[in-house]
Amino acid sequence: MALALGALALGAASPAPHLAKVETRCGWLVNPTPANWWLIDGDGEWTIGEQGGYQAPGFDEAPWAGQREQVPVNGNYGYECACMAVTSDPDTMTIARVISVRSRPLQACKDDPKLPSMDS
């Protein structure tokens, strides 16, 4: 019984991944080439997906709201301004799960002093 209670207490100390805190992150959503996605916000560059490698769970299925204003770069690829409901891992700067995406006008990101300029 003590062993079972100890295991239960140990499990309670580390939250399950599905219970991670959902946060809203807003910034430049960048897709320069197939399957490569990053979000650049005031905290830095967050990996959402890398071609042939990591892909954040939920990104392909996430509901996407708002009118998309994309800046084309490299054919069908480019960047836009968006807010995302996500869970993240700040130690690796990785988006752990995407819950939803909301497009914003490009001007919202251009006017944000915490974001880098995307103008070349």
Biopython code that builds the backbone (N, CA, C, O; Angstrom):
import numpy as np
from Bio.PDB.StructureBuilder import StructureBuilder

atoms = [
    (1, "MET", "N", (0.825, -1.200, 0.000)),
    (1, "MET", "CA", (0.000, 0.000, 0.000)),
    (1, "MET", "C", (0.866, 1.260, 0.000)),
    (1, "MET", "O", (0.581, 2.207, -0.733)),
    (2, "ALA", "N", (1.921, 1.277, 0.818)),
    (2, "ALA", "CA", (2.808, 2.438, 0.872)),
    (2, "ALA", "C", (3.484, 2.658, -0.475)),
    (2, "ALA", "O", (3.670, 3.797, -0.904)),
    (3, "LEU", "N", (3.852, 1.560, -1.145)),
    (3, "LEU", "CA", (4.486, 1.665, -2.461)),
    (3, "LEU", "C", (3.515, 2.285, -3.472)),
    (3, "LEU", "O", (3.906, 3.130, -4.277)),
    (4, "ALA", "N", (2.271, 1.869, -3.424)),
    (4, "ALA", "CA", (1.266, 2.416, -4.339)),
    (4, "ALA", "C", (1.037, 3.895, -4.066)),
    (4, "ALA", "O", (0.912, 4.681, -5.005)),
    (5, "LEU", "N", (0.978, 4.288, -2.790)),
    (5, "LEU", "CA", (0.788, 5.703, -2.458)),
    (5, "LEU", "C", (1.999, 6.521, -2.872)),
    (5, "LEU", "O", (1.855, 7.653, -3.335)),
    (6, "GLY", "N", (3.200, 5.956, -2.711)),
    (6, "GLY", "CA", (4.411, 6.651, -3.134)),
    (6, "GLY", "C", (4.418, 6.868, -4.631)),
    (6, "GLY", "O", (4.788, 7.944, -5.101)),
    (7, "ALA", "N", (4.015, 5.862, -5.384)),
    (7, "ALA", "CA", (3.961, 5.985, -6.845)),
    (7, "ALA", "C", (2.925, 7.017, -7.252)),
    (7, "ALA", "O", (3.143, 7.787, -8.187)),
    (8, "LEU", "N", (1.795, 7.034, -6.550)),
    (8, "LEU", "CA", (0.755, 8.011, -6.839)),
    (8, "LEU", "C", (1.265, 9.423, -6.572)),
    (8, "LEU", "O", (1.030, 10.329, -7.370)),
    (9, "ALA", "N", (1.957, 9.611, -5.461)),
    (9, "ALA", "CA", (2.491, 10.926, -5.128)),
    (9, "ALA", "C", (3.542, 11.353, -6.145)),
    (9, "ALA", "O", (3.596, 12.523, -6.525)),
    (10, "LEU", "N", (4.374, 10.423, -6.587)),
    (10, "LEU", "CA", (5.395, 10.718, -7.579)),
    (10, "LEU", "C", (4.754, 11.145, -8.896)),
    (10, "LEU", "O", (5.212, 12.091, -9.537)),
    (11, "GLY", "N", (3.707, 10.454, -9.291)),
    (11, "GLY", "CA", (3.000, 10.796, -10.523)),
    (11, "GLY", "C", (2.353, 12.161, -10.439)),
    (11, "GLY", "O", (2.278, 12.874, -11.440)),
    (12, "ALA", "N", (1.883, 12.537, -9.254)),
    (12, "ALA", "CA", (1.232, 13.830, -9.083)),
    (12, "ALA", "C", (2.234, 14.974, -9.172)),
    (12, "ALA", "O", (1.855, 16.105, -9.474)),
    (13, "ALA", "N", (3.512, 14.691, -8.913)),
    (13, "ALA", "CA", (4.526, 15.744, -8.933)),
    (13, "ALA", "C", (4.840, 16.219, -10.347)),
    (13, "ALA", "O", (5.254, 17.363, -10.535)),
    (14, "SER", "N", (4.653, 15.370, -11.329)),
    (14, "SER", "CA", (4.925, 15.786, -12.707)),
    (14, "SER", "C", (3.628, 15.767, -13.500)),
    (14, "SER", "O", (3.059, 14.702, -13.741)),
    (15, "PRO", "N", (3.155, 16.953, -13.909)),
    (15, "PRO", "CA", (1.860, 17.012, -14.601)),
    (15, "PRO", "C", (1.891, 16.265, -15.923)),
    (15, "PRO", "O", (2.911, 16.227, -16.610)),
    (16, "ALA", "N", (0.767, 15.678, -16.261)),
    (16, "ALA", "CA", (0.642, 14.978, -17.538)),
    (16, "ALA", "C", (0.724, 16.001, -18.669)),
    (16, "ALA", "O", (0.261, 17.130, -18.506)),
    (17, "PRO", "N", (1.306, 15.626, -19.819)),
    (17, "PRO", "CA", (1.447, 16.574, -20.923)),
    (17, "PRO", "C", (0.135, 17.221, -21.337)),
    (17, "PRO", "O", (0.120, 18.395, -21.706)),
    (18, "HIS", "N", (-0.967, 16.479, -21.285)),
    (18, "HIS", "CA", (-2.242, 17.049, -21.719)),
    (18, "HIS", "C", (-2.774, 18.084, -20.740)),
    (18, "HIS", "O", (-3.743, 18.782, -21.040)),
    (19, "LEU", "N", (-2.137, 18.191, -19.548)),
    (19, "LEU", "CA", (-2.561, 19.180, -18.567)),
    (19, "LEU", "C", (-1.668, 20.423, -18.592)),
    (19, "LEU", "O", (-1.815, 21.302, -17.743)),
    (20, "ALA", "N", (-0.749, 20.506, -19.553)),
    (20, "ALA", "CA", (0.148, 21.652, -19.643)),
    (20, "ALA", "C", (-0.667, 22.933, -19.857)),
    (20, "ALA", "O", (-1.749, 22.904, -20.443)),
    (21, "LYS", "N", (-0.135, 24.038, -19.377)),
    (21, "LYS", "CA", (-0.821, 25.319, -19.456)),
    (21, "LYS", "C", (-0.927, 25.799, -20.908)),
    (21, "LYS", "O", (0.076, 25.889, -21.617)),
    (22, "VAL", "N", (-2.137, 26.101, -21.332)),
    (22, "VAL", "CA", (-2.360, 26.651, -22.672)),
    (22, "VAL", "C", (-2.116, 28.155, -22.590)),
    (22, "VAL", "O", (-2.630, 28.832, -21.700)),
    (23, "GLU", "N", (-1.329, 28.661, -23.525)),
    (23, "GLU", "CA", (-0.997, 30.077, -23.571)),
    (23, "GLU", "C", (-1.253, 30.609, -24.974)),
    (23, "GLU", "O", (-1.288, 29.852, -25.944)),
    (24, "THR", "N", (-1.428, 31.910, -25.066)),
    (24, "THR", "CA", (-1.584, 32.544, -26.372)),
    (24, "THR", "C", (-0.279, 33.217, -26.720)),
    (24, "THR", "O", (0.253, 34.011, -25.945)),
    (25, "ARG", "N", (0.240, 32.890, -27.906)),
    (25, "ARG", "CA", (1.475, 33.497, -28.409)),
    (25, "ARG", "C", (1.147, 34.164, -29.737)),
    (25, "ARG", "O", (0.537, 33.556, -30.617)),
    (26, "CYS", "N", (1.560, 35.428, -29.872)),
    (26, "CYS", "CA", (1.278, 36.188, -31.082)),
    (26, "CYS", "C", (2.575, 36.671, -31.708)),
    (26, "CYS", "O", (3.498, 37.092, -31.011)),
    (27, "GLY", "N", (2.630, 36.605, -33.020)),
    (27, "GLY", "CA", (3.805, 37.090, -33.725)),
    (27, "GLY", "C", (3.805, 36.654, -35.173)),
    (27, "GLY", "O", (2.756, 36.385, -35.758)),
    (28, "TRP", "N", (5.004, 36.587, -35.747)),
    (28, "TRP", "CA", (5.169, 36.195, -37.137)),
    (28, "TRP", "C", (5.124, 34.684, -37.252)),
    (28, "TRP", "O", (5.912, 33.988, -36.611)),
    (29, "LEU", "N", (4.217, 34.175, -38.054)),
    (29, "LEU", "CA", (4.121, 32.744, -38.343)),
    (29, "LEU", "C", (4.827, 32.544, -39.677)),
    (29, "LEU", "O", (4.357, 33.002, -40.718)),
    (30, "VAL", "N", (5.958, 31.855, -39.631)),
    (30, "VAL", "CA", (6.859, 31.763, -40.782)),
    (30, "VAL", "C", (6.869, 30.344, -41.341)),
    (30, "VAL", "O", (7.050, 29.375, -40.604)),
    (31, "ASN", "N", (6.673, 30.239, -42.656)),
    (31, "ASN", "CA", (6.676, 28.960, -43.378)),
    (31, "ASN", "C", (7.499, 29.150, -44.660)),
    (31, "ASN", "O", (6.933, 29.343, -45.735)),
    (32, "PRO", "N", (8.853, 29.094, -44.545)),
    (32, "PRO", "CA", (9.689, 29.402, -45.707)),
    (32, "PRO", "C", (9.788, 28.294, -46.751)),
    (32, "PRO", "O", (10.040, 28.564, -47.926)),
    (33, "THR", "N", (9.590, 27.056, -46.328)),
    (33, "THR", "CA", (9.700, 25.891, -47.210)),
    (33, "THR", "C", (8.768, 24.802, -46.679)),
    (33, "THR", "O", (8.272, 24.925, -45.559)),
    (34, "PRO", "N", (8.516, 23.741, -47.449)),
    (34, "PRO", "CA", (7.574, 22.712, -47.002)),
    (34, "PRO", "C", (7.892, 22.147, -45.615)),
    (34, "PRO", "O", (9.031, 21.781, -45.323)),
    (35, "ALA", "N", (6.869, 22.085, -44.776)),
    (35, "ALA", "CA", (6.914, 21.469, -43.435)),
    (35, "ALA", "C", (7.810, 22.202, -42.441)),
    (35, "ALA", "O", (8.029, 21.700, -41.339)),
    (36, "ASN", "N", (8.326, 23.357, -42.794)),
    (36, "ASN", "CA", (9.109, 24.174, -41.864)),
    (36, "ASN", "C", (8.247, 25.326, -41.386)),
    (36, "ASN", "O", (7.821, 26.163, -42.182)),
    (37, "TRP", "N", (7.987, 25.371, -40.083)),
    (37, "TRP", "CA", (7.138, 26.397, -39.486)),
    (37, "TRP", "C", (7.769, 26.900, -38.199)),
    (37, "TRP", "O", (8.249, 26.110, -37.387)),
    (38, "TRP", "N", (7.768, 28.231, -38.011)),
    (38, "TRP", "CA", (8.218, 28.840, -36.776)),
    (38, "TRP", "C", (7.263, 29.962, -36.406)),
    (38, "TRP", "O", (6.607, 30.547, -37.267)),
    (39, "LEU", "N", (7.194, 30.253, -35.126)),
    (39, "LEU", "CA", (6.488, 31.432, -34.639)),
    (39, "LEU", "C", (7.535, 32.305, -33.969)),
    (39, "LEU", "O", (8.232, 31.866, -33.054)),
    (40, "ILE", "N", (7.638, 33.539, -34.429)),
    (40, "ILE", "CA", (8.570, 34.484, -33.825)),
    (40, "ILE", "C", (7.745, 35.494, -33.038)),
    (40, "ILE", "O", (7.000, 36.286, -33.615)),
    (41, "ASP", "N", (7.885, 35.457, -31.706)),
    (41, "ASP", "CA", (7.144, 36.387, -30.857)),
    (41, "ASP", "C", (8.135, 37.186, -30.009)),
    (41, "ASP", "O", (9.339, 37.156, -30.261)),
    (42, "GLY", "N", (7.631, 37.891, -29.018)),
    (42, "GLY", "CA", (8.481, 38.712, -28.169)),
    (42, "GLY", "C", (9.472, 37.926, -27.333)),
    (42, "GLY", "O", (10.421, 38.502, -26.800)),
    (43, "ASP", "N", (9.270, 36.621, -27.207)),
    (43, "ASP", "CA", (10.182, 35.778, -26.434)),
    (43, "ASP", "C", (11.232, 35.092, -27.298)),
    (43, "ASP", "O", (12.183, 34.519, -26.766)),
    (44, "GLY", "N", (11.079, 35.138, -28.615)),
    (44, "GLY", "CA", (12.057, 34.508, -29.494)),
    (44, "GLY", "C", (11.410, 33.697, -30.599)),
    (44, "GLY", "O", (10.250, 33.915, -30.950)),
    (45, "GLU", "N", (12.174, 32.756, -31.144)),
    (45, "GLU", "CA", (11.734, 31.918, -32.258)),
    (45, "GLU", "C", (11.362, 30.526, -31.749)),
    (45, "GLU", "O", (12.189, 29.815, -31.180)),
    (46, "TRP", "N", (10.103, 30.157, -31.965)),
    (46, "TRP", "CA", (9.561, 28.881, -31.494)),
    (46, "TRP", "C", (9.418, 27.920, -32.671)),
    (46, "TRP", "O", (8.836, 28.273, -33.697)),
    (47, "THR", "N", (9.944, 26.716, -32.527)),
    (47, "THR", "CA", (9.816, 25.710, -33.574)),
    (47, "THR", "C", (8.444, 25.059, -33.490)),
    (47, "THR", "O", (8.030, 24.579, -32.435)),
    (48, "ILE", "N", (7.744, 25.052, -34.630)),
    (48, "ILE", "CA", (6.468, 24.349, -34.751)),
    (48, "ILE", "C", (6.682, 23.071, -35.546)),
    (48, "ILE", "O", (6.114, 22.031, -35.214)),
    (49, "GLY", "N", (7.489, 23.139, -36.582)),
    (49, "GLY", "CA", (7.768, 21.961, -37.393)),
    (49, "GLY", "C", (9.031, 22.126, -38.202)),
    (49, "GLY", "O", (9.381, 23.229, -38.624)),
    (50, "GLU", "N", (9.715, 21.006, -38.414)),
    (50, "GLU", "CA", (10.911, 20.986, -39.245)),
    (50, "GLU", "C", (10.790, 19.849, -40.243)),
    (50, "GLU", "O", (10.450, 18.724, -39.877)),
    (51, "GLN", "N", (11.065, 20.143, -41.492)),
    (51, "GLN", "CA", (10.929, 19.148, -42.554)),
    (51, "GLN", "C", (11.748, 17.898, -42.215)),
    (51, "GLN", "O", (12.939, 17.983, -41.919)),
    (52, "GLY", "N", (11.085, 16.738, -42.263)),
    (52, "GLY", "CA", (11.743, 15.474, -41.962)),
    (52, "GLY", "C", (11.980, 15.241, -40.487)),
    (52, "GLY", "O", (12.635, 14.269, -40.112)),
    (53, "GLY", "N", (11.451, 16.127, -39.634)),
    (53, "GLY", "CA", (11.689, 16.008, -38.203)),
    (53, "GLY", "C", (10.447, 16.333, -37.397)),
    (53, "GLY", "O", (9.338, 15.912, -37.726)),
    (54, "TYR", "N", (10.657, 17.077, -36.353)),
    (54, "TYR", "CA", (9.600, 17.397, -35.403)),
    (54, "TYR", "C", (8.437, 18.131, -36.070)),
    (54, "TYR", "O", (8.643, 19.029, -36.886)),
    (55, "GLN", "N", (7.220, 17.741, -35.714)),
    (55, "GLN", "CA", (5.997, 18.445, -36.122)),
    (55, "GLN", "C", (5.111, 18.551, -34.884)),
    (55, "GLN", "O", (4.759, 17.533, -34.289)),
    (56, "ALA", "N", (4.749, 19.757, -34.495)),
    (56, "ALA", "CA", (3.920, 19.951, -33.296)),
    (56, "ALA", "C", (2.580, 19.260, -33.452)),
    (56, "ALA", "O", (1.886, 19.477, -34.445)),
    (57, "PRO", "N", (2.204, 18.434, -32.493)),
    (57, "PRO", "CA", (0.883, 17.807, -32.544)),
    (57, "PRO", "C", (-0.212, 18.874, -32.588)),
    (57, "PRO", "O", (-0.117, 19.906, -31.924)),
    (58, "GLY", "N", (-1.229, 18.612, -33.365)),
    (58, "GLY", "CA", (-2.382, 19.492, -33.448)),
    (58, "GLY", "C", (-2.303, 20.563, -34.515)),
    (58, "GLY", "O", (-3.329, 21.141, -34.874)),
    (59, "PHE", "N", (-1.115, 20.846, -35.035)),
    (59, "PHE", "CA", (-0.994, 21.961, -35.982)),
    (59, "PHE", "C", (-1.815, 21.732, -37.245)),
    (59, "PHE", "O", (-2.511, 22.638, -37.703)),
    (60, "ASP", "N", (-1.742, 20.541, -37.806)),
    (60, "ASP", "CA", (-2.484, 20.263, -39.038)),
    (60, "ASP", "C", (-3.993, 20.241, -38.822)),
    (60, "ASP", "O", (-4.752, 20.505, -39.754)),
    (61, "GLU", "N", (-4.437, 19.930, -37.608)),
    (61, "GLU", "CA", (-5.874, 19.828, -37.325)),
    (61, "GLU", "C", (-6.438, 21.071, -36.646)),
    (61, "GLU", "O", (-7.652, 21.180, -36.474)),
    (62, "ALA", "N", (-5.588, 21.999, -36.262)),
    (62, "ALA", "CA", (-6.033, 23.154, -35.471)),
    (62, "ALA", "C", (-7.017, 24.010, -36.249)),
    (62, "ALA", "O", (-6.808, 24.267, -37.434)),
    (63, "PRO", "N", (-8.090, 24.456, -35.600)),
    (63, "PRO", "CA", (-8.992, 25.390, -36.265)),
    (63, "PRO", "C", (-8.260, 26.705, -36.535)),
    (63, "PRO", "O", (-7.496, 27.185, -35.698)),
    (64, "TRP", "N", (-8.500, 27.271, -37.702)),
    (64, "TRP", "CA", (-7.814, 28.493, -38.123)),
    (64, "TRP", "C", (-8.874, 29.542, -38.396)),
    (64, "TRP", "O", (-9.732, 29.352, -39.258)),
    (65, "ALA", "N", (-8.820, 30.649, -37.666)),
    (65, "ALA", "CA", (-9.815, 31.708, -37.804)),
    (65, "ALA", "C", (-9.166, 32.967, -38.372)),
    (65, "ALA", "O", (-7.950, 33.145, -38.300)),
    (66, "GLY", "N", (-9.987, 33.817, -38.925)),
    (66, "GLY", "CA", (-9.517, 35.115, -39.394)),
    (66, "GLY", "C", (-9.094, 35.118, -40.848)),
    (66, "GLY", "O", (-8.875, 34.072, -41.460)),
    (67, "GLN", "N", (-8.985, 36.312, -41.378)),
    (67, "GLN", "CA", (-8.562, 36.532, -42.765)),
    (67, "GLN", "C", (-7.042, 36.479, -42.838)),
    (67, "GLN", "O", (-6.361, 37.258, -42.171)),
    (68, "ARG", "N", (-6.508, 35.568, -43.641)),
    (68, "ARG", "CA", (-5.058, 35.408, -43.750)),
    (68, "ARG", "C", (-4.476, 36.442, -44.713)),
    (68, "ARG", "O", (-4.944, 36.586, -45.842)),
    (69, "GLU", "N", (-3.454, 37.155, -44.253)),
    (69, "GLU", "CA", (-2.685, 38.082, -45.084)),
    (69, "GLU", "C", (-1.267, 37.532, -45.144)),
    (69, "GLU", "O", (-0.455, 37.806, -44.261)),
    (70, "GLN", "N", (-0.972, 36.770, -46.166)),
    (70, "GLN", "CA", (0.339, 36.151, -46.277)),
    (70, "GLN", "C", (1.254, 36.966, -47.179)),
    (70, "GLN", "O", (0.824, 37.511, -48.196)),
    (71, "VAL", "N", (2.515, 37.040, -46.794)),
    (71, "VAL", "CA", (3.541, 37.651, -47.629)),
    (71, "VAL", "C", (4.276, 36.500, -48.294)),
    (71, "VAL", "O", (4.955, 35.726, -47.620)),
    (72, "PRO", "N", (4.145, 36.380, -49.619)),
    (72, "PRO", "CA", (4.786, 35.245, -50.293)),
    (72, "PRO", "C", (6.308, 35.390, -50.335)),
    (72, "PRO", "O", (6.852, 36.461, -50.604)),
    (73, "VAL", "N", (6.955, 34.283, -50.062)),
    (73, "VAL", "CA", (8.410, 34.172, -50.157)),
    (73, "VAL", "C", (8.665, 32.757, -50.650)),
    (73, "VAL", "O", (8.141, 31.807, -50.068)),
    (74, "ASN", "N", (9.433, 32.591, -51.676)),
    (74, "ASN", "CA", (9.750, 31.244, -52.153)),
    (74, "ASN", "C", (8.502, 30.520, -52.674)),
    (74, "ASN", "O", (8.150, 29.447, -52.183)),
    (75, "GLY", "N", (7.841, 31.111, -53.665)),
    (75, "GLY", "CA", (6.675, 30.460, -54.268)),
    (75, "GLY", "C", (5.451, 30.531, -53.379)),
    (75, "GLY", "O", (4.983, 31.622, -53.054)),
    (76, "ASN", "N", (4.917, 29.363, -52.975)),
    (76, "ASN", "CA", (3.712, 29.305, -52.141)),
    (76, "ASN", "C", (3.991, 29.475, -50.658)),
    (76, "ASN", "O", (3.075, 29.355, -49.845)),
    (77, "TYR", "N", (5.211, 29.747, -50.296)),
    (77, "TYR", "CA", (5.587, 29.837, -48.886)),
    (77, "TYR", "C", (5.775, 31.290, -48.501)),
    (77, "TYR", "O", (5.820, 32.167, -49.364)),
    (78, "GLY", "N", (5.884, 31.549, -47.196)),
    (78, "GLY", "CA", (6.058, 32.920, -46.751)),
    (78, "GLY", "C", (5.800, 33.079, -45.274)),
    (78, "GLY", "O", (6.113, 32.199, -44.471)),
    (79, "TYR", "N", (5.218, 34.228, -44.923)),
    (79, "TYR", "CA", (4.942, 34.500, -43.514)),
    (79, "TYR", "C", (3.668, 35.326, -43.392)),
    (79, "TYR", "O", (3.181, 35.923, -44.352)),
    (80, "GLU", "N", (3.150, 35.332, -42.167)),
    (80, "GLU", "CA", (1.950, 36.094, -41.857)),
    (80, "GLU", "C", (1.955, 36.429, -40.376)),
    (80, "GLU", "O", (2.842, 35.991, -39.644)),
    (81, "CYS", "N", (0.994, 37.184, -39.937)),
    (81, "CYS", "CA", (0.842, 37.554, -38.535)),
    (81, "CYS", "C", (-0.276, 36.706, -37.941)),
    (81, "CYS", "O", (-1.344, 36.573, -38.537)),
    (82, "ALA", "N", (-0.027, 36.130, -36.757)),
    (82, "ALA", "CA", (-1.041, 35.253, -36.166)),
    (82, "ALA", "C", (-0.884, 35.176, -34.658)),
    (82, "ALA", "O", (0.178, 35.468, -34.107)),
    (83, "CYS", "N", (-1.961, 34.778, -34.008)),
    (83, "CYS", "CA", (-1.938, 34.393, -32.596)),
    (83, "CYS", "C", (-2.278, 32.912, -32.539)),
    (83, "CYS", "O", (-3.132, 32.430, -33.283)),
    (84, "MET", "N", (-1.611, 32.207, -31.661)),
    (84, "MET", "CA", (-1.827, 30.768, -31.547)),
    (84, "MET", "C", (-2.068, 30.406, -30.089)),
    (84, "MET", "O", (-1.367, 30.886, -29.197)),
    (85, "ALA", "N", (-3.065, 29.555, -29.851)),
    (85, "ALA", "CA", (-3.248, 28.948, -28.536)),
    (85, "ALA", "C", (-2.403, 27.677, -28.559)),
    (85, "ALA", "O", (-2.636, 26.785, -29.375)),
    (86, "VAL", "N", (-1.425, 27.600, -27.663)),
    (86, "VAL", "CA", (-0.457, 26.506, -27.693)),
    (86, "VAL", "C", (-0.049, 26.096, -26.287)),
    (86, "VAL", "O", (-0.333, 26.784, -25.307)),
    (87, "THR", "N", (0.624, 24.959, -26.217)),
    (87, "THR", "CA", (1.454, 24.644, -25.064)),
    (87, "THR", "C", (2.874, 24.678, -25.612)),
    (87, "THR", "O", (3.096, 24.385, -26.787)),
    (88, "SER", "N", (3.830, 25.032, -24.770)),
    (88, "SER", "CA", (5.187, 25.189, -25.261)),
    (88, "SER", "C", (6.204, 24.666, -24.264)),
    (88, "SER", "O", (5.896, 24.443, -23.093)),
    (89, "ASP", "N", (7.414, 24.476, -24.749)),
    (89, "ASP", "CA", (8.540, 24.068, -23.918)),
    (89, "ASP", "C", (9.591, 25.172, -24.024)),
    (89, "ASP", "O", (10.340, 25.215, -24.999)),
    (90, "PRO", "N", (9.655, 26.066, -23.033)),
    (90, "PRO", "CA", (10.588, 27.180, -23.123)),
    (90, "PRO", "C", (12.055, 26.751, -23.091)),
    (90, "PRO", "O", (12.920, 27.490, -23.561)),
    (91, "ASP", "N", (12.345, 25.582, -22.552)),
    (91, "ASP", "CA", (13.731, 25.106, -22.514)),
    (91, "ASP", "C", (14.259, 24.803, -23.911)),
    (91, "ASP", "O", (15.439, 25.016, -24.189)),
    (92, "THR", "N", (13.390, 24.305, -24.792)),
    (92, "THR", "CA", (13.811, 23.964, -26.155)),
    (92, "THR", "C", (13.253, 24.928, -27.198)),
    (92, "THR", "O", (13.529, 24.781, -28.388)),
    (93, "MET", "N", (12.457, 25.928, -26.753)),
    (93, "MET", "CA", (11.807, 26.884, -27.649)),
    (93, "MET", "C", (10.993, 26.140, -28.710)),
    (93, "MET", "O", (11.060, 26.448, -29.900)),
    (94, "THR", "N", (10.230, 25.162, -28.251)),
    (94, "THR", "CA", (9.416, 24.329, -29.120)),
    (94, "THR", "C", (7.950, 24.479, -28.742)),
    (94, "THR", "O", (7.609, 24.510, -27.559)),
    (95, "ILE", "N", (7.089, 24.570, -29.741)),
    (95, "ILE", "CA", (5.657, 24.507, -29.508)),
    (95, "ILE", "C", (5.324, 23.031, -29.321)),
    (95, "ILE", "O", (5.541, 22.220, -30.222)),
    (96, "ALA", "N", (4.799, 22.687, -28.152)),
    (96, "ALA", "CA", (4.530, 21.289, -27.822)),
    (96, "ALA", "C", (3.207, 20.810, -28.417)),
    (96, "ALA", "O", (3.089, 19.644, -28.796)),
    (97, "ARG", "N", (2.213, 21.694, -28.504)),
    (97, "ARG", "CA", (0.913, 21.349, -29.067)),
    (97, "ARG", "C", (0.234, 22.625, -29.526)),
    (97, "ARG", "O", (0.304, 23.655, -28.854)),
    (98, "VAL", "N", (-0.424, 22.551, -30.678)),
    (98, "VAL", "CA", (-1.189, 23.684, -31.202)),
    (98, "VAL", "C", (-2.664, 23.397, -30.976)),
    (98, "VAL", "O", (-3.167, 22.344, -31.367)),
    (99, "ILE", "N", (-3.343, 24.325, -30.353)),
    (99, "ILE", "CA", (-4.773, 24.197, -30.065)),
    (99, "ILE", "C", (-5.588, 24.913, -31.146)),
    (99, "ILE", "O", (-6.562, 24.364, -31.662)),
    (100, "SER", "N", (-5.185, 26.140, -31.482)),
    (100, "SER", "CA", (-5.884, 26.912, -32.508)),
    (100, "SER", "C", (-4.975, 28.019, -33.021)),
    (100, "SER", "O", (-3.972, 28.368, -32.398)),
    (101, "VAL", "N", (-5.355, 28.562, -34.179)),
    (101, "VAL", "CA", (-4.603, 29.649, -34.811)),
    (101, "VAL", "C", (-5.607, 30.723, -35.227)),
    (101, "VAL", "O", (-6.684, 30.419, -35.739)),
    (102, "ARG", "N", (-5.237, 31.971, -35.001)),
    (102, "ARG", "CA", (-6.071, 33.093, -35.432)),
    (102, "ARG", "C", (-5.195, 34.067, -36.215)),
    (102, "ARG", "O", (-4.245, 34.633, -35.674)),
    (103, "SER", "N", (-5.520, 34.257, -37.483)),
    (103, "SER", "CA", (-4.783, 35.205, -38.313)),
    (103, "SER", "C", (-5.064, 36.624, -37.855)),
    (103, "SER", "O", (-6.157, 36.941, -37.387)),
    (104, "ARG", "N", (-4.055, 37.469, -38.000)),
    (104, "ARG", "CA", (-4.175, 38.883, -37.668)),
    (104, "ARG", "C", (-3.708, 39.698, -38.875)),
    (104, "ARG", "O", (-2.984, 39.181, -39.726)),
    (105, "PRO", "N", (-4.108, 40.940, -38.954)),
    (105, "PRO", "CA", (-3.599, 41.794, -40.033)),
    (105, "PRO", "C", (-2.076, 41.927, -39.912)),
    (105, "PRO", "O", (-1.545, 41.979, -38.803)),
    (106, "LEU", "N", (-1.384, 41.981, -41.033)),
    (106, "LEU", "CA", (0.070, 42.141, -41.018)),
    (106, "LEU", "C", (0.490, 43.350, -40.185)),
    (106, "LEU", "O", (1.509, 43.315, -39.495)),
    (107, "GLN", "N", (-0.293, 44.404, -40.256)),
    (107, "GLN", "CA", (0.052, 45.637, -39.550)),
    (107, "GLN", "C", (0.150, 45.427, -38.042)),
    (107, "GLN", "O", (0.919, 46.122, -37.378)),
    (108, "ALA", "N", (-0.607, 44.488, -37.492)),
    (108, "ALA", "CA", (-0.543, 44.224, -36.055)),
    (108, "ALA", "C", (0.859, 43.775, -35.648)),
    (108, "ALA", "O", (1.362, 44.192, -34.604)),
    (109, "CYS", "N", (1.486, 42.940, -36.451)),
    (109, "CYS", "CA", (2.852, 42.495, -36.153)),
    (109, "CYS", "C", (3.869, 43.582, -36.488)),
    (109, "CYS", "O", (4.854, 43.755, -35.770)),
    (110, "LYS", "N", (3.635, 44.307, -37.568)),
    (110, "LYS", "CA", (4.553, 45.393, -37.933)),
    (110, "LYS", "C", (4.595, 46.462, -36.840)),
    (110, "LYS", "O", (5.643, 47.059, -36.595)),
    (111, "ASP", "N", (3.461, 46.704, -36.187)),
    (111, "ASP", "CA", (3.372, 47.738, -35.156)),
    (111, "ASP", "C", (3.844, 47.269, -33.788)),
    (111, "ASP", "O", (3.984, 48.092, -32.884)),
    (112, "ASP", "N", (4.094, 45.983, -33.603)),
    (112, "ASP", "CA", (4.504, 45.444, -32.301)),
    (112, "ASP", "C", (6.002, 45.669, -32.094)),
    (112, "ASP", "O", (6.812, 45.063, -32.796)),
    (113, "PRO", "N", (6.385, 46.523, -31.148)),
    (113, "PRO", "CA", (7.813, 46.826, -30.951)),
    (113, "PRO", "C", (8.632, 45.635, -30.449)),
    (113, "PRO", "O", (9.861, 45.666, -30.509)),
    (114, "LYS", "N", (7.967, 44.587, -29.954)),
    (114, "LYS", "CA", (8.684, 43.406, -29.468)),
    (114, "LYS", "C", (9.061, 42.430, -30.588)),
    (114, "LYS", "O", (9.820, 41.485, -30.371)),
    (115, "LEU", "N", (8.520, 42.673, -31.792)),
    (115, "LEU", "CA", (8.769, 41.763, -32.908)),
    (115, "LEU", "C", (9.798, 42.342, -33.868)),
    (115, "LEU", "O", (9.861, 43.555, -34.071)),
    (116, "PRO", "N", (10.615, 41.449, -34.465)),
    (116, "PRO", "CA", (11.575, 41.935, -35.463)),
    (116, "PRO", "C", (10.849, 42.339, -36.748)),
    (116, "PRO", "O", (9.741, 41.883, -37.028)),
    (117, "SER", "N", (11.497, 43.192, -37.506)),
    (117, "SER", "CA", (10.949, 43.575, -38.801)),
    (117, "SER", "C", (11.146, 42.419, -39.777)),
    (117, "SER", "O", (12.195, 41.775, -39.775)),
    (118, "MET", "N", (10.152, 42.159, -40.601)),
    (118, "MET", "CA", (10.260, 41.107, -41.607)),
    (118, "MET", "C", (10.552, 41.710, -42.977)),
    (118, "MET", "O", (10.716, 40.975, -43.951)),
    (119, "ASP", "N", (10.619, 43.033, -43.065)),
    (119, "ASP", "CA", (10.907, 43.699, -44.329)),
    (119, "ASP", "C", (12.364, 43.471, -44.692)),
    (119, "ASP", "O", (13.256, 43.610, -43.855)),
    (120, "SER", "N", (12.589, 43.124, -45.929)),
    (120, "SER", "CA", (13.968, 42.888, -46.388)),
    (120, "SER", "C", (14.632, 44.171, -46.799)),
    (120, "SER", "O", (15.792, 44.162, -47.211)),
]
sb = StructureBuilder()
sb.init_structure("model")
sb.init_model(0)
sb.init_chain("A")
sb.init_seg("    ")
for serial, (resi, resn, name, xyz) in enumerate(atoms, 1):
    if name == "N":
        sb.init_residue(resn, " ", resi, " ")
    sb.init_atom(name, np.array(xyz, "f"), 0.0, 1.0, " ", f" {name:<3s}", serial, name[0])
structure = sb.get_structure()
